[in-house]
Each structure stands twice: as C-alpha cells, then as structure tokens.
Amino acid sequence: MSDLFTRLKKITMCLCAIILSFATYSLAYAKPDLKPLGPSIADHGSSYYQFQVHSFQSADQQRHYKVWLGIPKQINKNQPRPAIFMLDGNSVMARLDEALLKQLPEQDSPVLVAIGYQTQLPFESASRSVDYTPADESGKISVDPRNPERMSGGSLQFRQTIFEKVMPWVHSQVKLDTRRTALWGHSYGGLFVLDTLLNHQQHEQKFSHYFAASPSLTWADSRLLKAVERAKPEALKNQKLLVMEGDFASSTPAKMSPNIDQDMIQNNRQLVLDLASKGANAKLLLYPNLSHGDVFQASLMDILQNRLF
C-alpha cells in the first residue's frame, strides 16, 4: 500500500476534473435522488465485462439482495484476479458504463461485485440502515437512533451473508487474488467497512484493502469511533484502510441530510490517527469542494480508474 499513496499525488489533476464536474450542482449533504433506475450496463451488455446476477436473502428473510458480478472478458481463468466488493450496488451499477470499463487496464482489470437490493431505487434506505450499522451493547437489531422509523445494528448478520453466501458464489465463478480484494462503502456503508475492519479477526481475512467513503461517524453517538478507541492493536496491525472524505459543507440546514457531520474532517483525522497509532496502515484522502453525497461517485471512480488496491 506504500506505493498507493505515492500515486495519490500523481492523480491530483484527475481529481480536479472530477471536482469541477460536481461543483456546478453540488449541495452539501443533499438528500439522495431516489428516482427509479433504468437499465444498467449489465442489462445493455459490455464488450469488456461479462455480468451475472444472483439473488440472496438475509438470515431472517426480511431483506432481499441482488448481487451483480462483473468478470473481465479478456482474462486468464487460471490467474487470480483483483476484486472489489461494493455496497449500495444498485447505485453503483447505475454509475458504471462502457467508457469506464474500457479504461480499466486489460491485464489488471478487477472483478466487480456490486451488492444491492431487490429494488428499482438507487438506495434501499430501510434495509441498508439495518445491514450497514453495528449493533449496540445488546448485540441485537434495534431502532436506528438517527431514524426512529428504521431499524439498525445488523452488520454482523449482513457480514455473515456476504461471507457465507455471496463470496462462495463469486469464488465458484472466478478466482480472486486474496492479496488484492477490496471492500468499499459510502456513508452508512462506510461504517460497515470500518466495522468489518475492526472485526476482521473474528473470521478468516476476507479483504486486503478497506475503503470507507464519507463514513457517518457521528451516527449513534459516535458508536464506531468509540469502538475504535476500544480496539486492541493486535487486531489492527498492518490493516490497509483509506478514508475518503469531501471538505465541502453547507450552512443551510434545509439542504442537509440526517447524515451530516459538522466536524467531519476533524472526526476523520482522529479516526485515522487512532487507527494508525494501533498499527493500521490508515490514511485520509480529502476531496476539495466535494460534499458527502459527491464522495460516493468521486471515491468509487478514483479507486477503479487509478487502481488504488
């Protein structure tokens, strides 16, 4: 990962282009657009990737998942491939297009695993609230402190679904390089990435790189930050984490979503410092003039186009 961060300087100009494209319409922490999605690249077909779709359900049968698996067409099937597992898969698939897939290096193009829900919406808010957030001291699914109409605290069960159902299916279709298998998530998904990192010793190491994009660190009275404080150094040594955040915030309350963190940069810096002090290879990447919502697209494109794992 050392060379990863030396390359970050080289992509500054590329990021500027991304920043400018968002700056014209960015509203800090604006609520996401929940209009139904149209067909994705998986429906249209690609000259560069072969897509498969599989359905899964949660252990309690309350949440229904749709997982897209994208395998590069021009590969040596006997050679393990790098891979990235991406949360909010419906919205991810809406952002993948032929131009992007064409840009990915043919000899090193990653396997794409987008984990979403059985919905036409870009985000399944109630389900992700359960799946992406860590439980309280009870260890049980309970009311979401930030959104009382939703439930939360099911990250352990969701992780088991990924490890016990999704991953075996992926491995049955393509060989993965365990040294280059990444996990990416945004907002509540960023919490899930961090929670998975903190609990990686409870299961066989599944991910080599963790990407937490604009994680909602103040959720539930900063439950995740407190978990980091309690974490033992031996559980974090040499774990590779990149926290990705925008530095643009609005002072207009009407334009802020419930996930706003007024101290986002300070909290992210403290998170990275705490993890690094316990032996993790943790870094913070700031995107100038991008908001919480903008970081979804910017971080994902950055990882894919610039091969950050």
C-alpha positions as CSV (number, residue, x, y, z in Angstrom):
1,M,0.0,0.0,0.0
2,S,3.0,2.3,0.3
3,D,3.1,2.8,-3.4
4,L,-0.6,3.5,-3.4
5,F,-0.2,6.8,-1.6
6,T,2.8,7.9,-3.6
7,R,0.5,7.6,-6.6
8,L,-2.1,9.9,-5.0
9,K,0.0,12.9,-5.8
10,K,0.0,11.9,-9.5
11,I,-3.8,11.8,-9.7
12,T,-4.4,15.3,-8.3
13,M,-5.1,16.7,-11.8
14,C,-7.5,13.9,-12.5
15,L,-9.4,14.7,-9.3
16,C,-9.6,18.3,-10.3
17,A,-11.7,17.3,-13.3
18,I,-14.0,15.3,-11.1
19,I,-14.3,18.1,-8.7
20,L,-15.2,20.6,-11.4
21,S,-17.9,18.3,-12.8
22,F,-19.6,18.2,-9.4
23,A,-19.1,21.8,-8.3
24,T,-21.8,23.1,-10.6
25,Y,-24.6,21.3,-8.9
26,S,-23.2,20.2,-5.5
27,L,-25.4,20.9,-2.5
28,A,-23.6,19.8,0.7
29,Y,-25.2,16.7,2.2
30,A,-28.2,17.0,-0.1
31,K,-30.6,14.0,0.3
32,P,-30.0,11.4,-2.4
33,D,-32.2,11.3,-5.5
34,L,-34.5,8.3,-5.1
35,K,-36.0,8.2,-8.6
36,P,-36.3,4.7,-10.0
37,L,-33.3,3.5,-12.0
38,G,-33.3,2.4,-15.6
39,P,-31.3,-0.5,-17.2
40,S,-27.7,-0.8,-16.2
41,I,-24.6,-1.8,-18.2
42,A,-25.4,-5.4,-17.0
43,D,-28.7,-5.2,-19.0
44,H,-27.2,-3.5,-22.0
45,G,-24.2,-5.8,-22.2
46,S,-20.5,-4.8,-22.4
47,S,-17.6,-5.6,-24.8
48,Y,-15.2,-5.7,-21.8
49,Y,-17.1,-7.4,-18.9
50,Q,-19.5,-10.4,-18.6
51,F,-22.1,-9.7,-16.0
52,Q,-24.1,-12.2,-13.9
53,V,-26.8,-11.5,-11.4
54,H,-27.7,-13.6,-8.4
55,S,-30.3,-13.2,-5.6
56,F,-29.8,-13.8,-1.9
57,Q,-31.8,-13.1,1.2
58,S,-30.9,-12.3,4.8
59,A,-30.9,-15.0,7.5
60,D,-34.2,-13.6,8.9
61,Q,-35.6,-13.5,5.3
62,Q,-36.6,-9.8,5.8
63,R,-34.1,-8.3,3.3
64,H,-33.6,-9.4,-0.3
65,Y,-30.3,-8.8,-2.1
66,K,-29.4,-8.5,-5.7
67,V,-25.7,-9.0,-6.5
68,W,-24.0,-8.2,-9.8
69,L,-20.8,-10.0,-10.6
70,G,-18.7,-8.4,-13.4
71,I,-15.8,-10.6,-14.8
72,P,-13.4,-9.1,-17.3
73,K,-13.8,-11.0,-20.6
74,Q,-10.1,-11.0,-21.6
75,I,-8.6,-12.9,-18.7
76,N,-6.6,-16.0,-17.9
77,K,-9.1,-18.0,-15.9
78,N,-6.3,-19.8,-14.1
79,Q,-4.8,-16.5,-12.8
80,P,-6.3,-15.0,-9.6
81,R,-7.9,-11.6,-10.2
82,P,-8.1,-8.5,-8.0
83,A,-11.6,-7.7,-6.9
84,I,-13.7,-5.0,-5.3
85,F,-16.8,-5.6,-3.3
86,M,-19.1,-2.5,-3.4
87,L,-22.1,-1.7,-1.2
88,D,-25.2,0.1,-2.4
89,G,-24.9,-2.0,-5.5
90,N,-27.9,-0.6,-7.3
91,S,-26.5,2.9,-7.3
92,V,-23.0,1.5,-8.2
93,M,-24.4,-0.2,-11.3
94,A,-26.1,2.9,-12.4
95,R,-22.7,4.6,-12.5
96,L,-20.8,2.0,-14.4
97,D,-20.7,2.5,-18.2
98,E,-18.9,1.2,-21.2
99,A,-16.5,4.1,-21.3
100,L,-15.3,3.4,-17.7
101,L,-15.0,-0.4,-18.3
102,K,-12.9,0.3,-21.4
103,Q,-10.5,2.4,-19.3
104,L,-9.7,-0.4,-16.8
105,P,-6.3,-2.0,-17.6
106,E,-6.9,-5.2,-19.6
107,Q,-4.1,-7.1,-17.9
108,D,-5.2,-6.0,-14.4
109,S,-8.9,-5.2,-14.6
110,P,-10.7,-6.1,-11.4
111,V,-13.6,-8.4,-10.8
112,L,-16.6,-6.2,-9.8
113,V,-19.0,-7.3,-7.1
114,A,-21.9,-4.9,-6.5
115,I,-24.1,-5.9,-3.6
116,G,-27.5,-4.2,-3.7
117,Y,-31.2,-4.9,-3.1
118,Q,-34.2,-6.2,-5.0
119,T,-35.4,-2.7,-5.8
120,Q,-35.5,-0.3,-8.7
121,L,-34.4,2.5,-6.4
122,P,-30.7,3.6,-6.2
123,F,-30.8,3.2,-2.4
124,E,-32.9,0.8,-0.2
125,S,-32.8,3.1,2.9
126,A,-34.6,0.9,5.4
127,S,-32.6,-2.2,4.5
128,R,-29.2,-0.5,4.4
129,S,-29.9,1.1,7.8
130,V,-30.1,-2.4,9.3
131,D,-27.3,-4.1,7.3
132,Y,-24.6,-1.4,7.3
133,T,-24.6,-0.4,11.0
134,P,-23.1,-2.0,14.1
135,A,-25.2,-3.2,17.0
136,D,-25.2,-1.6,20.4
137,E,-24.1,-3.4,23.6
138,S,-27.0,-5.8,23.4
139,G,-25.7,-7.1,20.0
140,K,-29.3,-7.1,18.7
141,I,-31.0,-5.3,15.9
142,S,-32.8,-2.3,17.3
143,V,-34.3,1.1,16.4
144,D,-31.9,3.4,14.4
145,P,-31.0,6.3,16.8
146,R,-30.9,8.7,13.9
147,N,-34.0,7.5,12.1
148,P,-36.5,6.1,14.6
149,E,-38.8,4.7,11.8
150,R,-36.0,2.3,10.8
151,M,-34.0,-0.5,12.4
152,S,-30.2,-0.7,12.8
153,G,-27.5,-2.9,14.1
154,G,-27.4,-5.8,11.7
155,S,-23.9,-5.5,10.4
156,L,-22.8,-8.9,11.9
157,Q,-25.6,-10.8,10.2
158,F,-25.0,-8.9,6.9
159,R,-21.3,-9.7,7.0
160,Q,-22.2,-13.4,7.5
161,T,-24.4,-13.3,4.5
162,I,-21.6,-11.9,2.4
163,F,-19.0,-14.4,3.7
164,E,-21.3,-17.5,3.7
165,K,-23.4,-16.9,0.6
166,V,-22.1,-14.1,-1.7
167,M,-18.4,-14.9,-1.6
168,P,-18.8,-18.7,-2.2
169,W,-20.9,-17.9,-5.3
170,V,-18.3,-15.4,-6.5
171,H,-15.4,-17.9,-5.9
172,S,-17.4,-20.5,-7.9
173,Q,-17.3,-18.2,-10.9
174,V,-13.8,-16.7,-10.8
175,K,-10.5,-17.0,-8.9
176,L,-9.8,-14.0,-6.7
177,D,-6.4,-12.7,-5.5
178,T,-6.7,-12.5,-1.7
179,R,-3.9,-10.0,-1.6
180,R,-6.0,-7.6,-3.6
181,T,-9.6,-8.0,-2.6
182,A,-11.1,-4.7,-1.5
183,L,-14.3,-3.6,0.3
184,W,-15.8,-0.1,-0.5
185,G,-18.8,1.6,1.1
186,H,-20.2,5.1,1.4
187,S,-21.9,6.9,4.4
188,Y,-23.6,4.1,6.4
189,G,-21.7,1.8,4.0
190,G,-18.5,3.5,5.2
191,L,-19.5,2.5,8.7
192,F,-19.9,-1.1,7.6
193,V,-16.4,-1.0,6.0
194,L,-14.9,0.2,9.3
195,D,-16.9,-2.3,11.4
196,T,-15.7,-5.1,9.2
197,L,-12.1,-3.9,9.6
198,L,-12.4,-3.8,13.4
199,N,-13.9,-7.3,13.4
200,H,-11.7,-9.0,10.8
201,Q,-10.1,-11.3,13.4
202,Q,-13.4,-12.9,14.1
203,H,-13.3,-14.5,10.6
204,E,-10.7,-15.6,8.1
205,Q,-9.2,-12.5,6.5
206,K,-11.5,-11.8,3.5
207,F,-10.4,-8.3,2.5
208,S,-6.9,-6.9,1.9
209,H,-7.9,-3.3,1.4
210,Y,-10.7,-1.2,3.0
211,F,-12.2,2.0,1.5
212,A,-14.5,4.0,3.8
213,A,-16.1,6.9,1.8
214,S,-17.5,9.7,3.9
215,P,-18.4,7.3,6.8
216,S,-21.2,8.6,9.1
217,L,-19.0,8.7,12.2
218,T,-21.4,10.6,14.4
219,W,-24.2,8.1,13.9
220,A,-25.5,6.6,17.2
221,D,-23.5,8.9,19.4
222,S,-20.2,8.1,17.6
223,R,-20.6,4.3,18.3
224,L,-18.0,3.4,15.7
225,L,-15.4,5.9,17.0
226,K,-15.8,4.5,20.5
227,A,-15.3,1.0,19.1
228,V,-12.0,2.2,17.5
229,E,-10.9,3.5,20.9
230,R,-11.5,0.1,22.5
231,A,-9.9,-1.9,19.7
232,K,-6.7,-3.7,20.5
233,P,-3.6,-3.0,18.5
234,E,-3.1,-6.7,17.6
235,A,-6.5,-6.6,15.8
236,L,-5.4,-3.7,13.6
237,K,-1.8,-4.3,12.8
238,N,-0.9,-3.7,9.1
239,Q,-4.6,-3.5,8.1
240,K,-4.9,-1.2,5.0
241,L,-7.5,1.5,5.2
242,L,-8.2,4.6,3.1
243,V,-10.8,7.0,4.4
244,M,-12.1,9.3,1.7
245,E,-13.9,12.5,2.5
246,G,-15.0,15.8,1.0
247,D,-14.4,19.1,2.7
248,F,-17.5,21.0,1.5
249,A,-20.3,21.5,3.9
250,S,-23.4,23.7,3.7
251,S,-24.5,26.2,6.4
252,T,-28.1,25.8,5.1
253,P,-30.0,23.4,7.3
254,A,-32.7,22.7,4.8
255,K,-30.1,21.3,2.4
256,M,-28.5,18.9,4.9
257,S,-29.3,15.3,5.2
258,P,-29.6,13.5,8.6
259,N,-26.1,12.1,7.9
260,I,-24.4,15.4,8.2
261,D,-21.3,15.6,10.4
262,Q,-20.3,19.2,11.1
263,D,-16.9,18.0,12.3
264,M,-16.4,15.5,9.5
265,I,-12.8,16.4,8.8
266,Q,-11.7,16.5,12.4
267,N,-13.5,13.2,13.1
268,N,-11.9,11.5,10.1
269,R,-8.5,12.7,11.1
270,Q,-9.0,11.5,14.6
271,L,-10.2,8.1,13.3
272,V,-7.1,7.7,11.1
273,L,-4.8,8.8,13.9
274,D,-6.3,6.4,16.4
275,L,-6.1,3.5,13.9
276,A,-2.6,4.4,12.8
277,S,-1.4,4.6,16.5
278,K,-2.6,1.0,16.8
279,G,-0.6,-0.3,13.9
280,A,-3.1,0.1,11.0
281,N,-1.9,1.4,7.7
282,A,-4.6,4.1,7.7
283,K,-4.7,7.2,5.6
284,L,-7.1,10.1,4.9
285,L,-7.8,11.4,1.4
286,L,-9.7,14.7,1.2
287,Y,-11.6,15.8,-2.0
288,P,-11.7,19.6,-2.2
289,N,-15.1,21.2,-2.6
290,L,-17.0,17.9,-2.7
291,S,-19.9,17.1,-0.4
292,H,-20.9,14.0,1.5
293,G,-23.1,12.8,-1.5
294,D,-20.5,13.7,-4.1
295,V,-17.9,11.5,-2.5
296,F,-19.9,8.4,-3.5
297,Q,-19.1,8.9,-7.1
298,A,-15.6,10.5,-6.7
299,S,-14.2,7.8,-4.4
300,L,-15.6,4.9,-6.5
301,M,-14.2,6.3,-9.8
302,D,-10.9,7.1,-8.1
303,I,-10.5,3.6,-6.8
304,L,-11.4,2.0,-10.2
305,Q,-9.6,4.4,-12.6
306,N,-6.5,4.8,-10.5
307,R,-6.2,1.2,-9.2
308,L,-5.9,2.1,-5.5
309,F,-5.6,-1.6,-4.4
